[in-house]
């Protein structure tokens, strides 16, 4: 493998790979599984949470969503702090923090303290999802970057599938607290592996930390950029739907198919992103592939509205969402070739994702309680249309800015 430095159009030093370090990329991707499990370990055992905390009632839904609070507040500028703290250091320490919080959760804390650890866990999650894709983009050669970013995008789906197939039986056999403990061990092992694997990864020089009084202006600078917001505009609509559907769909699927379908849905999403999604990315801009995924997913919501809980419809919807999932992570390096700009765009993506994950499940649960399955799947369709329209609006802004 060889590496060469070239100057970017923004005056930053670019690190361009002429070979792809798949071993390190797979280690980063495995760490992404642990970050996704910060949501998934609660989501897949959500029906058993009252066993641990029988008196909390509807507040249990916040156990899923509170991981996203800090991502909502600081996601956009997280990329700047990651660039200042260092990509490698951020990634490794985020894994250690996640391991510590899961270890505390395994002690069966009082519910208030449990929710507090979920908020702190959001720092860990934010560090991983901001630094991870930037590191992968640096480690992948240009011709293989689309595949590498699509692989990264699968970490949520793979984690949920593994938790459905392995985590749930493990929790049934040893208890939900044991699942939290196992997650702590997984995060710690990956932290050790990453400390070794990332030593030889060349990253951009650290940038100065932004001044606190400059944060509002920095937010506006990123929000106003149709390039840096290119991926996140649609991502918030996708994340509003993904975790909430995996959490709330199971009771509407026939019992004899429920476990198989819920385990297969994330895999269907991954399979479509790694096959059809990668093929389309070779011929279409990533934004176009995302929009196609949104349109197909909207049509499949009509299918599920007509046949609630249909196993084939659920799997088809997951496959269509896989196009959104995979191509969204390819949007950022396509629109932002500079690593620092990528980190800022990934921070915006993290903020959008955390906002979607945080509000999605409580919002969908409320609509489901008020209007039933039809209302929930209708709202899902409306959100998916919103994602396609958001991408269209930003693409129009980019064309106008380029034409000026």
Order of alpha helices (4+ residues) and beta strands (2+ residues): beta-beta-alpha-alpha-alpha-alpha-alpha-alpha-alpha-alpha-alpha-alpha-alpha-alpha-alpha-alpha-alpha-alpha-alpha
